[in-house]
Amino acid sequence: MGRPRVPGDGMSDGSVERDDAVAFLRELVRLDTVNPPGHESRAADLIQARLQPLGFDIERAGAEPGRDCLIATLRGAESAPTLVFNGHVDVQPVGPGWTRDPFGAEVEGELLYGNGVRDMKAGVAAFVLAAESFARSTRRLRGDLVLQAVADEVSGGTKGTGYLFAQNRLAGDFAVVCEPTGVDVYVAHRGMMWFELTIHGVPAHSGRPWLGVNAIAKAIDVVQELGRSLGPVFAARTHPMLPSPSINLGRIEGGAKENLVAARCRLAFDRRLLPDETFDRAEAEIRDVIDRVRARDPENWTFELERTIAVPGLEIDPQTPIVQECQRAYLDVTGEASRIGCTSGLEDAHWLARAGIQTAMFGPYVYKRWEGENRFDATTGKPDEHISIPQWLTAIRIYTRLAQRLLG
């Protein structure tokens, strides 16, 4: 007997072998592409080796050595319209609590475990395998199918899809960012700013701490005041779908030794924005809080606030054709209706939308119908991250159907 096959939608000659599909996803998950430092070229090499023999045109573009984005194009009979599938191959650092090898790609029953398998190597593998089915088919698509396996998304995307945007290498009529959205098609995400706050105090020996100014203590004052002052302000800013703005304190470091007054402290933090908030306003609010803390302090200290990353939020009209086509493809394959949703995080969709491409966020390889506050629950970034193999195989069929509807 041959290996079981996952059929397409009946309109493509191609199909996917389950064992081969799972083996490819496992191989992708086993690659260590933790960002930082990235090493996303490892994934680009793997995907290129799979697609190039099938007739895909391959381009590589990297903002840094070893951090290539891969662009693979399957040319259609008429070269129009163009559908882009976009997904990142970098993953978050491994946190504590794993009971399995994070890069072992272990399969237990119908579940496949691995760091970054949900966010989002499963999505990348799904669109690669869907595109393969068309490349192996005797029938050509009418338009071009473009696959983008990109770097750096988990750190803001400026060295990945953002780099392609800056190089004017984002083009197409329709785009799907294949993050895990489950039943929903996502049409909104918050923006993100990263800041580094450096506080300068006065050094002294801990035997005479009154001769110094402790920068760590001043950083604590600032952190507490940020919560007191901005918490109520953020809570009052609401959106029909998205969570309110927020700040996350990500890293802190300072001081040189236990018996020295810390002369310097550096705090790195993340500020999430609603789509209508501006970068300048968000920075001004933070700077105002720090200025007030310093003005009321009898001790003398200084600070520097640096904006290191700033990417905007996104809101897409749910009536946009690409959003509706994603919903139709889901219905065609599953017989169930999908919904409109959003993500509390950040995705690369804004880069594609800013390039003038109709864009939706759609990764139907995590089945969920969560309600209320639970709609922002997720297992990405948590121990024992995993996907359901049957759900993921269904996603391949949905992507195949979507490409057939738009390009067939």
Contacts in CASP RR format, 6 or more apart in sequence:
PFRMAT RR
TARGET T0000
AUTHOR 0000-0000-0000
METHOD contacts of the structure
MODEL  1
MGRPRVPGDGMSDGSVERDDAVAFLRELVRLDTVNPPGHESRAADLIQAR
LQPLGFDIERAGAEPGRDCLIATLRGAESAPTLVFNGHVDVQPVGPGWTR
DPFGAEVEGELLYGNGVRDMKAGVAAFVLAAESFARSTRRLRGDLVLQAV
ADEVSGGTKGTGYLFAQNRLAGDFAVVCEPTGVDVYVAHRGMMWFELTIH
GVPAHSGRPWLGVNAIAKAIDVVQELGRSLGPVFAARTHPMLPSPSINLG
RIEGGAKENLVAARCRLAFDRRLLPDETFDRAEAEIRDVIDRVRARDPEN
WTFELERTIAVPGLEIDPQTPIVQECQRAYLDVTGEASRIGCTSGLEDAH
WLARAGIQTAMFGPYVYKRWEGENRFDATTGKPDEHISIPQWLTAIRIYT
RLAQRLLG
3 17 0 8 1.000
3 18 0 8 1.000
3 19 0 8 1.000
3 20 0 8 1.000
4 17 0 8 1.000
4 18 0 8 1.000
4 19 0 8 1.000
5 15 0 8 1.000
5 16 0 8 1.000
5 17 0 8 1.000
5 18 0 8 1.000
6 15 0 8 1.000
6 16 0 8 1.000
6 17 0 8 1.000
6 18 0 8 1.000
6 21 0 8 1.000
6 393 0 8 1.000
6 396 0 8 1.000
6 397 0 8 1.000
7 15 0 8 1.000
7 397 0 8 1.000
8 14 0 8 1.000
8 15 0 8 1.000
8 16 0 8 1.000
8 133 0 8 1.000
8 397 0 8 1.000
8 400 0 8 1.000
8 401 0 8 1.000
9 332 0 8 1.000
9 333 0 8 1.000
9 397 0 8 1.000
9 400 0 8 1.000
9 401 0 8 1.000
9 404 0 8 1.000
11 401 0 8 1.000
11 404 0 8 1.000
11 408 0 8 1.000
12 133 0 8 1.000
12 134 0 8 1.000
12 137 0 8 1.000
12 139 0 8 1.000
12 400 0 8 1.000
12 404 0 8 1.000
13 133 0 8 1.000
13 136 0 8 1.000
13 137 0 8 1.000
13 138 0 8 1.000
13 139 0 8 1.000
14 133 0 8 1.000
14 134 0 8 1.000
14 136 0 8 1.000
14 137 0 8 1.000
15 133 0 8 1.000
16 129 0 8 1.000
16 130 0 8 1.000
16 132 0 8 1.000
16 133 0 8 1.000
16 393 0 8 1.000
16 396 0 8 1.000
18 393 0 8 1.000
21 125 0 8 1.000
21 129 0 8 1.000
21 393 0 8 1.000
21 396 0 8 1.000
22 107 0 8 1.000
22 112 0 8 1.000
22 389 0 8 1.000
24 50 0 8 1.000
24 125 0 8 1.000
24 128 0 8 1.000
24 129 0 8 1.000
25 105 0 8 1.000
25 112 0 8 1.000
25 117 0 8 1.000
25 121 0 8 1.000
25 122 0 8 1.000
25 125 0 8 1.000
25 392 0 8 1.000
26 104 0 8 1.000
26 105 0 8 1.000
26 107 0 8 1.000
26 112 0 8 1.000
27 46 0 8 1.000
27 105 0 8 1.000
28 43 0 8 1.000
28 46 0 8 1.000
28 47 0 8 1.000
28 89 0 8 1.000
28 121 0 8 1.000
28 124 0 8 1.000
28 125 0 8 1.000
29 103 0 8 1.000
29 104 0 8 1.000
29 105 0 8 1.000
29 112 0 8 1.000
29 114 0 8 1.000
29 115 0 8 1.000
29 116 0 8 1.000
29 117 0 8 1.000
29 121 0 8 1.000
30 103 0 8 1.000
30 104 0 8 1.000
30 105 0 8 1.000
31 39 0 8 1.000
31 42 0 8 1.000
31 43 0 8 1.000
31 46 0 8 1.000
31 89 0 8 1.000
31 103 0 8 1.000
32 39 0 8 1.000
32 42 0 8 1.000
32 103 0 8 1.000
33 39 0 8 1.000
33 40 0 8 1.000
33 42 0 8 1.000
33 43 0 8 1.000
33 89 0 8 1.000
33 90 0 8 1.000
33 91 0 8 1.000
34 90 0 8 1.000
34 91 0 8 1.000
34 92 0 8 1.000
34 93 0 8 1.000
34 94 0 8 1.000
34 115 0 8 1.000
35 90 0 8 1.000
35 91 0 8 1.000
35 92 0 8 1.000
35 151 0 8 1.000
35 152 0 8 1.000
35 154 0 8 1.000
35 155 0 8 1.000
36 155 0 8 1.000
38 66 0 8 1.000
38 67 0 8 1.000
38 90 0 8 1.000
38 151 0 8 1.000
38 152 0 8 1.000
39 66 0 8 1.000
39 67 0 8 1.000
40 66 0 8 1.000
40 67 0 8 1.000
40 68 0 8 1.000
40 69 0 8 1.000
40 89 0 8 1.000
40 90 0 8 1.000
40 149 0 8 1.000
40 150 0 8 1.000
40 151 0 8 1.000
40 152 0 8 1.000
41 60 0 8 1.000
41 66 0 8 1.000
41 67 0 8 1.000
41 68 0 8 1.000
43 70 0 8 1.000
43 89 0 8 1.000
43 121 0 8 1.000
43 124 0 8 1.000
43 149 0 8 1.000
44 60 0 8 1.000
44 68 0 8 1.000
44 69 0 8 1.000
44 70 0 8 1.000
44 89 0 8 1.000
44 149 0 8 1.000
47 70 0 8 1.000
47 72 0 8 1.000
47 124 0 8 1.000
47 128 0 8 1.000
47 147 0 8 1.000
47 149 0 8 1.000
48 58 0 8 1.000
48 60 0 8 1.000
48 70 0 8 1.000
48 72 0 8 1.000
50 128 0 8 1.000
50 132 0 8 1.000
51 58 0 8 1.000
51 72 0 8 1.000
51 128 0 8 1.000
51 131 0 8 1.000
51 132 0 8 1.000
51 135 0 8 1.000
51 147 0 8 1.000
52 58 0 8 1.000
52 72 0 8 1.000
54 132 0 8 1.000
54 135 0 8 1.000
54 136 0 8 1.000
55 74 0 8 1.000
55 135 0 8 1.000
56 72 0 8 1.000
56 73 0 8 1.000
56 74 0 8 1.000
56 131 0 8 1.000
56 135 0 8 1.000
56 147 0 8 1.000
57 72 0 8 1.000
57 73 0 8 1.000
57 74 0 8 1.000
57 75 0 8 1.000
58 70 0 8 1.000
58 71 0 8 1.000
58 72 0 8 1.000
59 70 0 8 1.000
59 71 0 8 1.000
59 72 0 8 1.000
59 73 0 8 1.000
59 169 0 8 1.000
60 68 0 8 1.000
60 69 0 8 1.000
60 70 0 8 1.000
60 71 0 8 1.000
61 68 0 8 1.000
61 69 0 8 1.000
61 71 0 8 1.000
61 163 0 8 1.000
61 164 0 8 1.000
61 167 0 8 1.000
61 169 0 8 1.000
62 68 0 8 1.000
62 69 0 8 1.000
62 151 0 8 1.000
62 159 0 8 1.000
62 160 0 8 1.000
62 163 0 8 1.000
63 151 0 8 1.000
63 152 0 8 1.000
63 158 0 8 1.000
63 159 0 8 1.000
63 160 0 8 1.000
63 163 0 8 1.000
64 159 0 8 1.000
67 151 0 8 1.000
67 152 0 8 1.000
67 159 0 8 1.000
67 160 0 8 1.000
68 151 0 8 1.000
69 148 0 8 1.000
69 149 0 8 1.000
69 150 0 8 1.000
69 151 0 8 1.000
69 160 0 8 1.000
69 161 0 8 1.000
69 163 0 8 1.000
69 164 0 8 1.000
70 147 0 8 1.000
70 148 0 8 1.000
70 149 0 8 1.000
70 150 0 8 1.000
71 146 0 8 1.000
71 147 0 8 1.000
71 148 0 8 1.000
71 164 0 8 1.000
71 169 0 8 1.000
72 131 0 8 1.000
72 146 0 8 1.000
72 147 0 8 1.000
72 149 0 8 1.000
73 144 0 8 1.000
73 145 0 8 1.000
73 146 0 8 1.000
73 147 0 8 1.000
74 131 0 8 1.000
74 134 0 8 1.000
74 135 0 8 1.000
74 141 0 8 1.000
74 144 0 8 1.000
74 145 0 8 1.000
74 146 0 8 1.000
74 147 0 8 1.000
75 143 0 8 1.000
75 144 0 8 1.000
76 140 0 8 1.000
76 141 0 8 1.000
76 142 0 8 1.000
76 143 0 8 1.000
76 144 0 8 1.000
76 145 0 8 1.000
76 407 0 8 1.000
77 140 0 8 1.000
77 141 0 8 1.000
77 142 0 8 1.000
77 143 0 8 1.000
78 142 0 8 1.000
78 143 0 8 1.000
79 143 0 8 1.000
79 144 0 8 1.000
80 142 0 8 1.000
80 143 0 8 1.000
80 144 0 8 1.000
80 173 0 8 1.000
81 142 0 8 1.000
81 143 0 8 1.000
81 144 0 8 1.000
81 172 0 8 1.000
81 173 0 8 1.000
81 174 0 8 1.000
81 406 0 8 1.000
81 407 0 8 1.000
82 143 0 8 1.000
82 144 0 8 1.000
82 145 0 8 1.000
82 146 0 8 1.000
82 171 0 8 1.000
82 172 0 8 1.000
82 173 0 8 1.000
82 174 0 8 1.000
83 143 0 8 1.000
83 144 0 8 1.000
83 145 0 8 1.000
83 146 0 8 1.000
83 172 0 8 1.000
83 173 0 8 1.000
83 174 0 8 1.000
83 175 0 8 1.000
83 176 0 8 1.000
83 402 0 8 1.000
83 403 0 8 1.000
83 406 0 8 1.000
83 407 0 8 1.000
84 146 0 8 1.000
84 147 0 8 1.000
84 148 0 8 1.000
84 170 0 8 1.000
84 172 0 8 1.000
84 174 0 8 1.000
84 175 0 8 1.000
84 176 0 8 1.000
84 352 0 8 1.000
84 357 0 8 1.000
85 127 0 8 1.000
85 130 0 8 1.000
85 131 0 8 1.000
85 145 0 8 1.000
85 146 0 8 1.000
85 147 0 8 1.000
85 148 0 8 1.000
85 175 0 8 1.000
85 176 0 8 1.000
85 178 0 8 1.000
85 399 0 8 1.000
86 148 0 8 1.000
86 150 0 8 1.000
86 161 0 8 1.000
86 175 0 8 1.000
86 176 0 8 1.000
86 177 0 8 1.000
86 178 0 8 1.000
86 348 0 8 1.000
86 352 0 8 1.000
87 120 0 8 1.000
87 123 0 8 1.000
87 124 0 8 1.000
87 127 0 8 1.000
87 148 0 8 1.000
87 149 0 8 1.000
87 150 0 8 1.000
87 153 0 8 1.000
87 177 0 8 1.000
87 178 0 8 1.000
87 179 0 8 1.000
87 348 0 8 1.000
88 120 0 8 1.000
88 124 0 8 1.000
88 149 0 8 1.000
88 150 0 8 1.000
88 151 0 8 1.000
88 152 0 8 1.000
88 153 0 8 1.000
88 154 0 8 1.000
88 157 0 8 1.000
88 160 0 8 1.000
88 161 0 8 1.000
88 348 0 8 1.000
89 121 0 8 1.000
89 124 0 8 1.000
89 149 0 8 1.000
89 150 0 8 1.000
89 151 0 8 1.000
90 151 0 8 1.000
90 152 0 8 1.000
90 153 0 8 1.000
90 154 0 8 1.000
90 155 0 8 1.000
91 115 0 8 1.000
91 116 0 8 1.000
91 119 0 8 1.000
91 121 0 8 1.000
91 154 0 8 1.000
92 115 0 8 1.000
92 116 0 8 1.000
92 119 0 8 1.000
92 154 0 8 1.000
92 380 0 8 1.000
92 381 0 8 1.000
94 102 0 8 1.000
94 115 0 8 1.000
95 381 0 8 1.000
95 383 0 8 1.000
96 383 0 8 1.000
97 383 0 8 1.000
97 384 0 8 1.000
98 115 0 8 1.000
98 383 0 8 1.000
98 384 0 8 1.000
99 383 0 8 1.000
99 384 0 8 1.000
100 106 0 8 1.000
100 113 0 8 1.000
100 114 0 8 1.000
100 384 0 8 1.000
101 114 0 8 1.000
102 114 0 8 1.000
102 115 0 8 1.000
103 114 0 8 1.000
103 115 0 8 1.000
104 113 0 8 1.000
104 114 0 8 1.000
105 112 0 8 1.000
105 113 0 8 1.000
105 114 0 8 1.000
105 117 0 8 1.000
106 112 0 8 1.000
106 113 0 8 1.000
106 114 0 8 1.000
107 113 0 8 1.000
107 389 0 8 1.000
110 388 0 8 1.000
110 389 0 8 1.000
110 390 0 8 1.000
111 386 0 8 1.000
111 387 0 8 1.000
111 388 0 8 1.000
111 389 0 8 1.000
112 122 0 8 1.000
112 386 0 8 1.000
112 387 0 8 1.000
112 389 0 8 1.000
112 392 0 8 1.000
113 384 0 8 1.000
113 385 0 8 1.000
113 386 0 8 1.000
114 384 0 8 1.000
114 385 0 8 1.000
114 386 0 8 1.000
115 381 0 8 1.000
115 385 0 8 1.000
116 380 0 8 1.000
116 381 0 8 1.000
116 385 0 8 1.000
117 385 0 8 1.000
117 386 0 8 1.000
117 387 0 8 1.000
118 180 0 8 1.000
118 365 0 8 1.000
118 366 0 8 1.000
118 378 0 8 1.000
118 379 0 8 1.000
118 380 0 8 1.000
118 385 0 8 1.000
118 386 0 8 1.000
118 387 0 8 1.000
119 154 0 8 1.000
119 179 0 8 1.000
119 180 0 8 1.000
119 380 0 8 1.000
119 381 0 8 1.000
119 385 0 8 1.000
120 178 0 8 1.000
120 179 0 8 1.000
120 180 0 8 1.000
122 180 0 8 1.000
122 365 0 8 1.000
122 387 0 8 1.000
122 392 0 8 1.000
122 395 0 8 1.000
123 178 0 8 1.000
123 179 0 8 1.000
123 180 0 8 1.000
123 363 0 8 1.000
123 365 0 8 1.000
123 392 0 8 1.000
123 395 0 8 1.000
124 149 0 8 1.000
124 178 0 8 1.000
125 392 0 8 1.000
126 178 0 8 1.000
126 363 0 8 1.000
126 365 0 8 1.000
126 392 0 8 1.000
126 395 0 8 1.000
126 396 0 8 1.000
126 399 0 8 1.000
127 147 0 8 1.000
127 176 0 8 1.000
127 178 0 8 1.000
127 399 0 8 1.000
128 147 0 8 1.000
128 149 0 8 1.000
129 396 0 8 1.000
130 396 0 8 1.000
130 397 0 8 1.000
130 399 0 8 1.000
130 400 0 8 1.000
130 403 0 8 1.000
131 145 0 8 1.000
131 147 0 8 1.000
131 403 0 8 1.000
133 400 0 8 1.000
134 141 0 8 1.000
134 145 0 8 1.000
134 400 0 8 1.000
134 403 0 8 1.000
141 403 0 8 1.000
141 404 0 8 1.000
141 407 0 8 1.000
141 408 0 8 1.000
142 407 0 8 1.000
142 408 0 8 1.000
143 407 0 8 1.000
143 408 0 8 1.000
144 407 0 8 1.000
145 403 0 8 1.000
145 407 0 8 1.000
146 172 0 8 1.000
148 161 0 8 1.000
148 164 0 8 1.000
150 157 0 8 1.000
150 160 0 8 1.000
150 161 0 8 1.000
150 164 0 8 1.000
150 348 0 8 1.000
151 157 0 8 1.000
151 159 0 8 1.000
151 160 0 8 1.000
151 163 0 8 1.000
152 158 0 8 1.000
152 159 0 8 1.000
152 160 0 8 1.000
152 162 0 8 1.000
152 163 0 8 1.000
153 160 0 8 1.000
153 161 0 8 1.000
153 347 0 8 1.000
153 348 0 8 1.000
155 309 0 8 1.000
156 192 0 8 1.000
156 309 0 8 1.000
156 311 0 8 1.000
156 346 0 8 1.000
157 163 0 8 1.000
157 311 0 8 1.000
157 348 0 8 1.000
157 351 0 8 1.000
158 309 0 8 1.000
158 311 0 8 1.000
160 348 0 8 1.000
161 170 0 8 1.000
161 348 0 8 1.000
161 351 0 8 1.000
161 352 0 8 1.000
162 348 0 8 1.000
162 351 0 8 1.000
164 170 0 8 1.000
164 351 0 8 1.000
165 351 0 8 1.000
165 354 0 8 1.000
165 355 0 8 1.000
170 351 0 8 1.000
170 352 0 8 1.000
170 355 0 8 1.000
170 357 0 8 1.000
171 355 0 8 1.000
171 357 0 8 1.000
172 357 0 8 1.000
173 357 0 8 1.000
173 358 0 8 1.000
174 321 0 8 1.000
174 322 0 8 1.000
174 325 0 8 1.000
174 357 0 8 1.000
174 358 0 8 1.000
174 359 0 8 1.000
174 406 0 8 1.000
175 322 0 8 1.000
175 349 0 8 1.000
175 352 0 8 1.000
175 357 0 8 1.000
175 358 0 8 1.000
175 359 0 8 1.000
175 360 0 8 1.000
176 322 0 8 1.000
176 326 0 8 1.000
176 359 0 8 1.000
176 360 0 8 1.000
176 361 0 8 1.000
176 362 0 8 1.000
176 399 0 8 1.000
176 402 0 8 1.000
177 347 0 8 1.000
177 348 0 8 1.000
177 349 0 8 1.000
177 352 0 8 1.000
177 359 0 8 1.000
177 360 0 8 1.000
177 361 0 8 1.000
177 362 0 8 1.000
178 362 0 8 1.000
178 363 0 8 1.000
178 399 0 8 1.000
179 186 0 8 1.000
179 343 0 8 1.000
179 347 0 8 1.000
179 361 0 8 1.000
179 363 0 8 1.000
180 363 0 8 1.000
180 365 0 8 1.000
180 366 0 8 1.000
180 378 0 8 1.000
180 380 0 8 1.000
180 387 0 8 1.000
181 341 0 8 1.000
181 343 0 8 1.000
181 361 0 8 1.000
181 362 0 8 1.000
181 363 0 8 1.000
181 364 0 8 1.000
181 366 0 8 1.000
182 363 0 8 1.000
182 364 0 8 1.000
182 365 0 8 1.000
182 366 0 8 1.000
182 367 0 8 1.000
182 368 0 8 1.000
183 330 0 8 1.000
183 336 0 8 1.000
183 338 0 8 1.000
183 339 0 8 1.000
183 364 0 8 1.000
183 367 0 8 1.000
183 368 0 8 1.000
183 369 0 8 1.000
184 338 0 8 1.000
184 339 0 8 1.000
184 340 0 8 1.000
184 341 0 8 1.000
185 318 0 8 1.000
185 323 0 8 1.000
185 326 0 8 1.000
185 327 0 8 1.000
185 330 0 8 1.000
185 338 0 8 1.000
185 339 0 8 1.000
185 340 0 8 1.000
185 341 0 8 1.000
185 360 0 8 1.000
185 361 0 8 1.000
185 362 0 8 1.000
186 340 0 8 1.000
186 341 0 8 1.000
186 342 0 8 1.000
186 343 0 8 1.000
186 347 0 8 1.000
186 349 0 8 1.000
186 360 0 8 1.000
186 361 0 8 1.000
186 362 0 8 1.000
187 241 0 8 1.000
187 315 0 8 1.000
187 316 0 8 1.000
187 317 0 8 1.000
187 318 0 8 1.000
187 320 0 8 1.000
187 323 0 8 1.000
187 340 0 8 1.000
187 341 0 8 1.000
187 342 0 8 1.000
187 360 0 8 1.000
187 361 0 8 1.000
188 239 0 8 1.000
188 241 0 8 1.000
188 242 0 8 1.000
188 275 0 8 1.000
188 313 0 8 1.000
188 314 0 8 1.000
188 315 0 8 1.000
188 316 0 8 1.000
188 341 0 8 1.000
188 342 0 8 1.000
188 343 0 8 1.000
189 242 0 8 1.000
189 313 0 8 1.000
189 314 0 8 1.000
189 342 0 8 1.000
189 343 0 8 1.000
189 344 0 8 1.000
189 345 0 8 1.000
189 346 0 8 1.000
189 347 0 8 1.000
189 349 0 8 1.000
189 350 0 8 1.000
189 361 0 8 1.000
190 242 0 8 1.000
190 243 0 8 1.000
190 245 0 8 1.000
190 272 0 8 1.000
190 273 0 8 1.000
190 274 0 8 1.000
190 275 0 8 1.000
190 313 0 8 1.000
190 344 0 8 1.000
190 345 0 8 1.000
190 346 0 8 1.000
191 272 0 8 1.000
191 273 0 8 1.000
191 274 0 8 1.000
191 275 0 8 1.000
191 277 0 8 1.000
191 311 0 8 1.000
191 312 0 8 1.000
191 313 0 8 1.000
191 314 0 8 1.000
191 346 0 8 1.000
191 350 0 8 1.000
192 270 0 8 1.000
192 271 0 8 1.000
192 272 0 8 1.000
192 273 0 8 1.000
192 309 0 8 1.000
192 310 0 8 1.000
192 311 0 8 1.000
192 313 0 8 1.000
192 345 0 8 1.000
192 346 0 8 1.000
193 270 0 8 1.000
193 271 0 8 1.000
193 273 0 8 1.000
193 279 0 8 1.000
193 282 0 8 1.000
193 283 0 8 1.000
193 307 0 8 1.000
193 309 0 8 1.000
193 310 0 8 1.000
193 311 0 8 1.000
194 268 0 8 1.000
194 269 0 8 1.000
194 270 0 8 1.000
194 271 0 8 1.000
194 307 0 8 1.000
194 308 0 8 1.000
194 309 0 8 1.000
194 310 0 8 1.000
195 268 0 8 1.000
195 269 0 8 1.000
195 270 0 8 1.000
195 271 0 8 1.000
195 283 0 8 1.000
195 286 0 8 1.000
195 305 0 8 1.000
195 306 0 8 1.000
195 307 0 8 1.000
195 308 0 8 1.000
196 266 0 8 1.000
196 267 0 8 1.000
196 268 0 8 1.000
196 305 0 8 1.000
196 306 0 8 1.000
196 308 0 8 1.000
197 219 0 8 1.000
197 222 0 8 1.000
197 266 0 8 1.000
197 267 0 8 1.000
197 268 0 8 1.000
197 269 0 8 1.000
197 290 0 8 1.000
197 303 0 8 1.000
197 304 0 8 1.000
197 305 0 8 1.000
197 306 0 8 1.000
198 264 0 8 1.000
198 265 0 8 1.000
198 266 0 8 1.000
198 267 0 8 1.000
198 303 0 8 1.000
198 304 0 8 1.000
198 306 0 8 1.000
199 215 0 8 1.000
199 218 0 8 1.000
199 219 0 8 1.000
199 222 0 8 1.000
199 264 0 8 1.000
199 265 0 8 1.000
199 266 0 8 1.000
199 267 0 8 1.000
199 301 0 8 1.000
199 302 0 8 1.000
199 303 0 8 1.000
200 215 0 8 1.000
200 263 0 8 1.000
200 264 0 8 1.000
200 301 0 8 1.000
200 302 0 8 1.000
200 303 0 8 1.000
200 304 0 8 1.000
201 212 0 8 1.000
201 213 0 8 1.000
201 214 0 8 1.000
201 215 0 8 1.000
201 218 0 8 1.000
201 262 0 8 1.000
201 263 0 8 1.000
201 264 0 8 1.000
201 301 0 8 1.000
201 302 0 8 1.000
202 211 0 8 1.000
202 212 0 8 1.000
202 213 0 8 1.000
202 261 0 8 1.000
202 263 0 8 1.000
202 300 0 8 1.000
202 301 0 8 1.000
203 212 0 8 1.000
203 260 0 8 1.000
203 261 0 8 1.000
203 262 0 8 1.000
203 263 0 8 1.000
204 210 0 8 1.000
204 211 0 8 1.000
204 212 0 8 1.000
204 260 0 8 1.000
204 261 0 8 1.000
205 211 0 8 1.000
205 259 0 8 1.000
205 260 0 8 1.000
205 261 0 8 1.000
206 258 0 8 1.000
206 259 0 8 1.000
206 260 0 8 1.000
206 261 0 8 1.000
207 259 0 8 1.000
209 261 0 8 1.000
211 261 0 8 1.000
212 261 0 8 1.000
213 261 0 8 1.000
213 299 0 8 1.000
213 300 0 8 1.000
213 301 0 8 1.000
214 261 0 8 1.000
214 262 0 8 1.000
215 254 0 8 1.000
215 255 0 8 1.000
215 262 0 8 1.000
215 263 0 8 1.000
215 264 0 8 1.000
215 265 0 8 1.000
215 301 0 8 1.000
216 254 0 8 1.000
216 255 0 8 1.000
216 262 0 8 1.000
216 265 0 8 1.000
217 262 0 8 1.000
218 265 0 8 1.000
218 293 0 8 1.000
218 294 0 8 1.000
218 297 0 8 1.000
218 299 0 8 1.000
218 301 0 8 1.000
218 303 0 8 1.000
219 252 0 8 1.000
219 265 0 8 1.000
219 267 0 8 1.000
221 293 0 8 1.000
221 297 0 8 1.000
222 267 0 8 1.000
222 289 0 8 1.000
222 290 0 8 1.000
222 293 0 8 1.000
223 249 0 8 1.000
223 267 0 8 1.000
225 289 0 8 1.000
225 292 0 8 1.000
225 293 0 8 1.000
226 247 0 8 1.000
226 286 0 8 1.000
226 289 0 8 1.000
227 247 0 8 1.000
229 289 0 8 1.000
229 292 0 8 1.000
230 247 0 8 1.000
230 285 0 8 1.000
230 286 0 8 1.000
230 289 0 8 1.000
233 285 0 8 1.000
234 244 0 8 1.000
234 245 0 8 1.000
234 246 0 8 1.000
234 247 0 8 1.000
235 244 0 8 1.000
236 244 0 8 1.000
237 244 0 8 1.000
237 245 0 8 1.000
237 274 0 8 1.000
237 277 0 8 1.000
238 244 0 8 1.000
239 274 0 8 1.000
239 275 0 8 1.000
241 341 0 8 1.000
241 342 0 8 1.000
242 274 0 8 1.000
242 275 0 8 1.000
242 342 0 8 1.000
242 344 0 8 1.000
243 272 0 8 1.000
243 344 0 8 1.000
243 376 0 8 1.000
244 274 0 8 1.000
245 271 0 8 1.000
245 272 0 8 1.000
245 273 0 8 1.000
245 274 0 8 1.000
245 277 0 8 1.000
245 282 0 8 1.000
246 271 0 8 1.000
246 272 0 8 1.000
247 269 0 8 1.000
247 270 0 8 1.000
247 271 0 8 1.000
247 272 0 8 1.000
248 269 0 8 1.000
248 270 0 8 1.000
248 272 0 8 1.000
249 267 0 8 1.000
249 269 0 8 1.000
250 268 0 8 1.000
250 269 0 8 1.000
250 270 0 8 1.000
251 266 0 8 1.000
251 267 0 8 1.000
251 268 0 8 1.000
252 265 0 8 1.000
252 266 0 8 1.000
252 267 0 8 1.000
252 268 0 8 1.000
253 265 0 8 1.000
253 266 0 8 1.000
254 262 0 8 1.000
254 264 0 8 1.000
254 265 0 8 1.000
254 266 0 8 1.000
255 262 0 8 1.000
255 263 0 8 1.000
255 264 0 8 1.000
255 265 0 8 1.000
256 262 0 8 1.000
256 263 0 8 1.000
268 308 0 8 1.000
271 282 0 8 1.000
271 286 0 8 1.000
272 344 0 8 1.000
272 345 0 8 1.000
272 346 0 8 1.000
273 279 0 8 1.000
273 282 0 8 1.000
273 312 0 8 1.000
273 313 0 8 1.000
274 313 0 8 1.000
275 312 0 8 1.000
275 313 0 8 1.000
275 314 0 8 1.000
275 315 0 8 1.000
279 307 0 8 1.000
279 310 0 8 1.000
279 312 0 8 1.000
283 305 0 8 1.000
283 307 0 8 1.000
286 305 0 8 1.000
287 305 0 8 1.000
290 303 0 8 1.000
290 305 0 8 1.000
294 301 0 8 1.000
294 303 0 8 1.000
311 346 0 8 1.000
311 350 0 8 1.000
312 350 0 8 1.000
312 354 0 8 1.000
313 346 0 8 1.000
313 350 0 8 1.000
314 347 0 8 1.000
314 349 0 8 1.000
314 350 0 8 1.000
314 353 0 8 1.000
316 323 0 8 1.000
316 349 0 8 1.000
316 353 0 8 1.000
316 359 0 8 1.000
316 360 0 8 1.000
317 323 0 8 1.000
318 324 0 8 1.000
318 340 0 8 1.000
320 358 0 8 1.000
320 360 0 8 1.000
321 358 0 8 1.000
322 358 0 8 1.000
322 359 0 8 1.000
322 360 0 8 1.000
323 340 0 8 1.000
323 360 0 8 1.000
325 402 0 8 1.000
325 405 0 8 1.000
325 406 0 8 1.000
326 338 0 8 1.000
326 360 0 8 1.000
326 362 0 8 1.000
326 402 0 8 1.000
327 337 0 8 1.000
327 338 0 8 1.000
328 405 0 8 1.000
329 398 0 8 1.000
329 399 0 8 1.000
329 401 0 8 1.000
329 402 0 8 1.000
329 405 0 8 1.000
330 336 0 8 1.000
330 337 0 8 1.000
330 338 0 8 1.000
330 364 0 8 1.000
330 398 0 8 1.000
331 337 0 8 1.000
331 338 0 8 1.000
332 401 0 8 1.000
332 405 0 8 1.000
333 394 0 8 1.000
333 397 0 8 1.000
333 398 0 8 1.000
333 401 0 8 1.000
334 394 0 8 1.000
334 398 0 8 1.000
338 364 0 8 1.000
339 369 0 8 1.000
341 375 0 8 1.000
343 361 0 8 1.000
343 376 0 8 1.000
344 376 0 8 1.000
347 361 0 8 1.000
349 359 0 8 1.000
349 360 0 8 1.000
349 361 0 8 1.000
352 359 0 8 1.000
353 359 0 8 1.000
363 395 0 8 1.000
364 391 0 8 1.000
364 394 0 8 1.000
364 395 0 8 1.000
364 398 0 8 1.000
365 387 0 8 1.000
365 388 0 8 1.000
365 391 0 8 1.000
365 392 0 8 1.000
365 394 0 8 1.000
365 395 0 8 1.000
366 387 0 8 1.000
366 388 0 8 1.000
366 391 0 8 1.000
367 388 0 8 1.000
367 391 0 8 1.000
370 377 0 8 1.000
379 385 0 8 1.000
379 386 0 8 1.000
END
